[in-house]
Amino acid sequence: MRSLLESDVGFYYAVGAFVAAIFVIGLTTLAVLSPAGIGARELGGLVVGFLLFMVVYFISITIHQLEKREEL
């Protein structure tokens, strides 16, 4: 695990997994604590927005890897 976090890309993947876990915990907490619950439209908007964010995040990691390969 330590060797994974020592590389830049490994750290970025760990941060992405942490952000995804926080998102899921946040949605679960909102669903439990909110008296009205989460509506389908709100949930859909949150999930689609978050997935778009994560796609851009992981594309930027891939670009970072490609830039590193070109430097070598």
TITOR-324301 format. One line per field, with one value per residue: chain; residue number from 1; residue in three letters; x, y, z of N, C-alpha, C in turn. Coordinates in steps of 0.001 Angstrom, whole numbers, plus 500000, padded with zeros to 6 digits. Layout:
# residues N
mol A  ... .
seq NUM  ... .
type ALA  ... .
n.east X  ... .
n.north Y  ... .
n.up Z  ... .
ca.east X  ... .
ca.north Y  ... .
ca.up Z  ... .
c.east X  ... .
c.north Y  ... .
c.up Z  ... .
END
This chain:
# residues 72
mol A  A  A  A  A  A  A  A  A  A  A  A  A  A  A  A  A  A  A  A  A  A  A  A  A  A  A  A  A  A  A  A  A  A  A  A  A  A  A  A  A  A  A  A  A  A  A  A  A  A  A  A  A  A  A  A  A  A  A  A  A  A  A  A  A  A  A  A  A  A  A  A .
seq 1  2  3  4  5  6  7  8  9  10  11  12  13  14  15  16  17  18  19  20  21  22  23  24  25  26  27  28  29  30  31  32  33  34  35  36  37  38  39  40  41  42  43  44  45  46  47  48  49  50  51  52  53  54  55  56  57  58  59  60  61  62  63  64  65  66  67  68  69  70  71  72 .
type MET  ARG  SER  LEU  LEU  GLU  SER  ASP  VAL  GLY  PHE  TYR  TYR  ALA  VAL  GLY  ALA  PHE  VAL  ALA  ALA  ILE  PHE  VAL  ILE  GLY  LEU  THR  THR  LEU  ALA  VAL  LEU  SER  PRO  ALA  GLY  ILE  GLY  ALA  ARG  GLU  LEU  GLY  GLY  LEU  VAL  VAL  GLY  PHE  LEU  LEU  PHE  MET  VAL  VAL  TYR  PHE  ILE  SER  ILE  THR  ILE  HIS  GLN  LEU  GLU  LYS  ARG  GLU  GLU  LEU .
n.east 500834  501940  503863  502226  501120  503345  503904  502953  500654  499462  498791  496924  494891  494169  493155  490975  489414  488893  487386  485149  484166  483484  481448  479487  478992  478023  475659  474231  473954  472441  470100  469204  468936  467381  464092  462248  463536  465501  464746  464018  464868  466705  468589  469414  470562  472669  474208  474841  476259  478403  479557  480384  482328  484162  484910  486275  488316  489712  490467  492259  494262  495136  496149  498233  499871  500537  501995  504208  505379  506190  508227  510290 .
n.north 498807  501221  501674  502161  504645  506250  506964  509462  509008  506834  508055  509915  508193  507086  509360  509864  507571  508026  510400  509451  507649  509413  510823  508814  508220  510712  510920  508767  509585  511916  510792  509354  511238  513322  514492  514348  512734  511800  513036  511630  513208  514969  513158  511947  514167  514803  512430  512176  514573  514173  511870  512898  514697  512838  511441  513425  513874  511382  511275  513388  512275  510235  511759  512989  510755  510127  512418  512122  509849  510826  512552  510882 .
n.up 500000  500770  498792  496629  497261  497134  494544  492137  490540  491828  494239  493288  492413  494869  496155  494470  494992  497692  497559  496167  498069  500160  498858  498544  501244  502045  500479  501540  504214  503823  502781  504981  507075  506062  506198  504090  502341  499446  496346  493087  490923  492120  493120  490733  489418  491175  491088  488326  487910  489694  488568  486094  487010  488112  485813  484350  486193  486216  483552  483515  485097  483420  481298  482649  483109  480448  479720  481385  480263  477780  478486  479155 .
ca.east 500000  502803  504500  501201  500940  504570  503878  501939  499425  498855  498183  495725  493855  493716  492317  489723  488630  488447  486305  483970  483641  482847  480203  478520  478640  477188  474322  473575  473586  471345  468892  468743  468601  466413  462733  461550  464331  466077  463904  464695  465541  467870  469572  469949  471452  473885  475010  475372  477280  479574  480198  481099  483524  485112  485440  487283  489422  490507  491078  493433  495301  495664  496973  499448  500706  501056  503018  505398  506009  506829  509439  511348 .
ca.north 500000  502391  501916  502739  506058  507007  507500  510506  508441  506046  509012  510468  507160  506993  510540  509635  506585  508694  511333  508638  507132  510538  511098  507773  508432  511910  510594  507898  510427  512779  509974  508933  512374  514224  514002  514068  511824  512364  512811  510999  514237  515448  512078  511824  515299  514648  511306  512508  515600  513569  510984  513754  515163  511739  511152  514450  513632  510249  511658  514202  511356  509576  512747  513136  509588  510256  513460  511551  508923  511603  513157  509863 .
ca.up 500000  500873  497491  495762  497590  496893  493181  491924  490002  492903  495167  492653  492466  496265  496404  493746  495751  498921  497194  495848  499339  500847  498147  498899  502655  502081  499966  502520  505351  503394  502651  506312  507938  505455  506436  502840  501530  498235  495182  491948  490126  492853  493140  489379  489166  491979  490600  486999  488105  490322  487595  485142  487711  488236  484476  484077  487121  485773  482272  483825  485563  482226  480598  483457  482820  479090  479731  482000  479304  476730  479030  479215 .
c.east 500874  503452  503506  501065  502197  504628  502768  500610  498711  498161  496903  494575  493298  492807  490968  488827  488086  487286  485023  483340  482920  481513  479127  478071  477725  475778  473551  473106  472415  470041  468328  468239  467541  464998  461992  462296  464913  465142  464702  465448  466798  468978  470214  470925  472756  474797  475614  476468  478554  480302  480944  482391  484578  485702  486531  488513  490311  491105  492319  494571  495947  496559  498284  500404  501330  502154  504308  506125  506723  508133  510582  511835 .
c.north 501251  502714  502527  504238  506889  507566  508543  509906  507595  506936  509589  509464  507020  508173  510379  508644  507200  509633  510563  508081  508231  510877  510088  507928  509648  511650  509723  508705  511328  512001  509595  510119  513309  513672  513618  513060  512542  512032  512231  512030  514737  514400  511907  512938  515197  513554  511615  513564  515032  512646  511777  514289  514067  511360  512155  514236  512505  510478  512500  513338  510661  510517  512960  511972  509689  511324  512942  510631  509681  512218  512161  509575 .
c.up 500000  499523  496499  496012  497351  495476  493062  491502  491054  493912  494580  492658  493877  496613  495702  494468  497034  498627  496875  497124  500120  500191  498531  500351  502791  501582  500948  503723  505003  503304  504013  507124  507370  505647  505151  501972  500324  497085  494032  491110  490812  492859  491774  489048  489926  491423  489238  487113  488704  489346  486526  485753  487765  486872  484120  484948  486609  484378  482527  484365  484369  481436  481343  483193  481425  478998  480335  481040  478195  477199  479056  477844 .
END
